[in-house]
């Protein structure tokens, strides 16, 4: 599990879109290869050694990688990225998924719950012109997206802030979800498979999102194809609790068939 980040660190890691994409790519490369030299990174990312050294220093300071003589290697698990680096991957697929999810929310008065994550944040953006909609969320990012729109009513949970995901978790967050009824829970995921259900890297986050799902009339999972067939540490929802999966065409077709056989409606965008 990666270490916690201060709010200033999250901002620093986010920097600019170009830098975020490069740093996310560095994490991907190191996760795949285990160790890489600075010269190889310079060739792969067409960046100067000085620029890459600065990137590696930021990533190493947060415990995501370990600097080596002339390069870097993996430090523990690179599975969970800081939230500021997540929006750089699969952007177009996530936009299509978000639009499709928003289309399944009725236009009349309604209440929905949104978990944290970049794909669910995309759903929130698609819902800003919805009239008379209540959004219950434990995500600071989603609350700040929805807050400027007067036709959206935002209900925030309490809880302990996870700096990695900017979500509120724990018994206070669970208590809020237990106290409300929503028509639809829209759930992001680090993994979703027929065997393991909907999973995430953090067990406390999983318990909070489980409470969200338990009080919803239906649950829609929004996840790009890289998450399908994967299983992270902690289960948020059993497969039988999921009404619909919205994903993109990079998802494993065999796993999608297993999910359909388990009763999940699968929408591929």
PyMOL commands that set and color helices and strands:
alter all, ss='L'
color gray80, all
select helices_A, chain A and resi 7-14+17-33+38-45+49-61+83-88+91-103+118-126+140-147+171-179+203-214+225-227+239-241+253-261
alter helices_A, ss='H'
color red, helices_A
select strands_A, chain A and resi 35-37+65-68+71-74+110-114+133-137+152-156+160-162+167-169+182-187+191-193+197-200+216-222+234-237+244-247+265-268
alter strands_A, ss='S'
color yellow, strands_A
deselect
rebuild
show_as cartoon
